[in-house]
Amino acid sequence: MRTTDLDISKLSLGERIQLAEDLWDSVAAETGGLPLTEAQTADLDHRLAELARDPDVGDPWEVVRGRVQERLDKAG
């Protein structure tokens, strides 16, 4: 399939983001995930240490996802 076979310009912003997520998930499923860089690993280690020090830091995923979805709905 050529990329021109799919006219993504007709998709809303939210639909294009969902398409990108679906594409990424399909790649990860086939490759078993992609390796993290040293910087990504260090960042995750830092965040996990911060969470261990203060379990109440940050917002639950459901709250963050809701905020993102609201922004997508307004944009799209």
Contacts in CASP RR format, 6 or more apart in sequence:
PFRMAT RR
TARGET T0000
AUTHOR 0000-0000-0000
METHOD contacts of the structure
MODEL  1
MRTTDLDISKLSLGERIQLAEDLWDSVAAETGGLPLTEAQTADLDHRLAE
LARDPDVGDPWEVVRGRVQERLDKAG
8 16 0 8 1.000
8 19 0 8 1.000
11 19 0 8 1.000
12 76 0 8 1.000
13 72 0 8 1.000
13 75 0 8 1.000
13 76 0 8 1.000
14 72 0 8 1.000
14 75 0 8 1.000
14 76 0 8 1.000
17 72 0 8 1.000
27 34 0 8 1.000
28 34 0 8 1.000
36 44 0 8 1.000
50 57 0 8 1.000
51 57 0 8 1.000
END
